[in-house]
Amino acid sequence: MEKRVAVISIIVERTESAERLNAILHEYGEYIIGRMGLPYRECGVNIICIAVDGPQDAISALSGKIGRLPGVTGKTAYSNVIREVE
C-alpha cells in the first residue's frame, strides 16, 4: 500500500456543520497526525488545519466528505513523497 503525507486546510463558516465535521474527522482518526484549530471571531469563521498520513484514496475521501458539508471549505495539499508500507 502507498501512503502519503498531506495537510487539509478547512474554513468553517456555519457552526451548525461543526458536529458533522468532527464526526468525519473521528471516522478518519487513524490517519490524522495532528490538528490545529483557530476560532477567528472577528470574521465569524473557524480555521482548522489537519495533518494526515495515509493512503491517497482515504485522504481524498476525507477531503471530499469535508467539502460537501454546508458552509465548510476544505483544500488539500499533498507531499511529493510516496512510500510503500506493508
N, C-alpha and C positions, 0 to 999 in steps of 0.2 A: 504494500500500500504506500502511496506517495502522500507526504504531509508537507504543509507549508505554514509559514507564519504570516499573519495578516493583522491589520487593525481595522476596526469598524467604527466610524465616527457617526454618532447619532444625535439628532436635534429633535427634542420633543416639544411640540407647540401646544398639544392638547393633553393635559394631565390625566384626563379620563382614559387615555391609552397606556398609562404607566403600568397598571396592573397586568395587562396582557403582555406588555413588553417584558416585564420581569419574569412572567411565566415562560416566555420563549427563551430568555437567557438561561433560566433554570434548566430548561429542556436540553440545552446545548452546553451545560456547565462543564462537561468532561473536556471540552476543547478550550475553555476560557482560562487564559493565563492570569489576567488581571483586568480590573475595571476601575475607571475613574469617572466620577460624576460631579458636575458643577451646576448648581442652580444659578441662573442668570436672571435674577428677579427684576432688574431694570427693564429687561426686554420681554419678560414673561415666558422664557424658554428654559429648558434644561438641556445641558450638553453632556453627552456620555461618550467615553472612548473605551472600547473593548479590545484587548489584545488576545488573539486566538492562535492556536496551533493545532491543525487537524487536516483531514482530507479536504481537498478543494471543493468537492461536491457538498460536504457538510457546511463549510464556510459559506458557500453560495446559497445553500438552502436557508441558513440562519439569516443572512443578509436579505434574502428575498422576503422572508416572513416579516422581518422588521420593516422593510419598505412598504409592505401592504397595510400596515397599521395606519388608521386615520390620524392625521396631524403629526406623523413621525417621518423624518427623513433620515436615511442611512446611506453611507458611502463606504466602500471597502477598498483598501489599498493592500496589495499582496507583495510579499518579498519575492525576490528573484531566485531564492534558494529553495530547491525542491529536493527532498530527501526520501529515500526508501526506508520504510520501517516495517518490521515483521509483525 
